[in-house]
Amino acid sequence: MSLRGLILGLMSDVIKKKMEAASRKWIGVCPNCAAAHSISDIGGISYNAAGRKSAWVRCPSCQTHSFRIFETATA
């Protein structure tokens, strides 16, 4: 089980839905293939967060690892 699965397993269904919706708003673009994915698509959680997030992640589209900056879709 992943850490994300463990955390979500401890939450109520209402909170899970809110966390999923909040995580889908954070978008990062792959510098290799220009595919845009949310933090949720990559397997992360971002709830009640602000600012910009950066992470070294694998792109689900091209399977390469890269440094990515995530920002909210409304920013």
Contact map, one row per residue, 1 for C-alpha under 8 A:
111011000000000000000000000000000000000000000000000000000000000000000000000
111111000000000000000000000000000000000000000000000000000000000000000000000
111111100000000000000000000000000000000000000000000000000000000000000000000
011111110000000000000000000000000000000000111000000000000000000000000000000
111111111000000000000000000000000000000000000000000000000000000000000000000
111111111100000000000000000000000000000000000000000000000000000000000000000
001111111110000000000000000000000000000000000000000000000000000000000000000
000111111110000100000000000000000000000000000000000000000000000000000000000
000011111110000000000000000000000000000000000000000000000000000000000000000
000001111111000000000000000000000000000000000000000000000000000000000000000
000000111111101100000000000000000000000000000000000000000000000000000000000
000000000111111100000000000000000000000000000000000000000000000000000000000
000000000011111110000000000000000000000000000000000000000000000000000000000
000000000001111111000000000000000000000000000000000000000000000000000000000
000000000011111111100000000000000000000000000000000000000000000000000000000
000000010011111111110000000000000000000000000000000000000000000000000000000
000000000000111111111000000000000000000000000000000000000000000000000000000
000000000000011111111100000000000000000000000010000000000000000000000000000
000000000000001111111110000000000000000000001110000000000000000000000000000
000000000000000111111111000000000000000100001000000000000000000000000000000
000000000000000011111111100000000000000000000000000000000000000000000000000
000000000000000001111111110000000000000000000111000000000000000000000000000
000000000000000000111111110000000000011100011110000000000000000000000000000
000000000000000000011111111000000000011110000000000000000000000000000000000
000000000000000000001111111000000000010000000000000000000000000000000001110
000000000000000000000111111100000000011000000100000000000000000000000111100
000000000000000000000001111110000001111000000000000000000000000000000111100
000000000000000000000000011111000001111000000000000000000000000000011110000
000000000000000000000000001111100111100000000000000000000000000000011100000
000000000000000000000000000111111111000000000000000000000010000001010000000
000000000000000000000000000011111100000000000000000000000000000001010000000
000000000000000000000000000001111100000000000000000000000000010100000000000
000000000000000000000000000001111110000000000000000000000000110000000000000
000000000000000000000000000011111111000000000000000000000000000000000000000
000000000000000000000000000011001111100000000000000000000000100000000000000
000000000000000000000000001111000111110000000000000000000000000000000000000
000000000000000000000000001110000011111011000000000000000000000000000000000
000000000000000000000011111100000001111111000000000000000000000000000100000
000000000000000000000011011100000000111111111100000000000000000000000100000
000000000000000000010011000000000000011111111100000000000000000000000000000
000000000000000000000001000000000000111111110000000000000000000000000000000
000000000000000000000000000000000000111111110000000000001111000000000000000
000100000000000000000000000000000000001111111000000000000000000000000000000
000100000000000000000010000000000000001111111100000000000000000000000000000
000100000000000000110010000000000000001100111110000000000000000000000000000
000000000000000000100110010000000000001100011111100000000000000000000000000
000000000000000001100110000000000000000000001111100000000000000000000000000
000000000000000000000100000000000000000000000111110000000000000000000000000
000000000000000000000000000000000000000000000111111000000000000000000000000
000000000000000000000000000000000000000000000001111100000000000000000000000
000000000000000000000000000000000000000000000000111110000000000000000010000
000000000000000000000000000000000000000000000000011111000000000000001111000
000000000000000000000000000000000000000000000000001111100000000000001110000
000000000000000000000000000000000000000000000000000111110000000000111100000
000000000000000000000000000000000000000000000000000011111000000000111100000
000000000000000000000000000000000000000000000000000001111100000011110000000
000000000000000000000000000000000000000001000000000000111110000011110000000
000000000000000000000000000000000000000001000000000000011111001111000000000
000000000000000000000000000001000000000001000000000000001111111111000000000
000000000000000000000000000000000000000001000000000000000111111000000000000
000000000000000000000000000000001010000000000000000000000011111000000000000
000000000000000000000000000000011000000000000000000000000011111100000000000
000000000000000000000000000000000000000000000000000000000111111110000000000
000000000000000000000000000000010000000000000000000000000110011111000000000
000000000000000000000000000000000000000000000000000000011110001111100000000
000000000000000000000000000001100000000000000000000000011110000111110000000
000000000000000000000000000000000000000000000000000001111000000011111000000
000000000000000000000000000111100000000000000000000001111000000001111100000
000000000000000000000000000110000000000000000000000111100000000000111110000
000000000000000000000000011110000000011000000000000111100000000000011111000
000000000000000000000000011100000000000000000000001110000000000000001111101
000000000000000000000000111000000000000000000000000100000000000000000111111
000000000000000000000000111000000000000000000000000000000000000000000011111
000000000000000000000000100000000000000000000000000000000000000000000001111
000000000000000000000000000000000000000000000000000000000000000000000011111
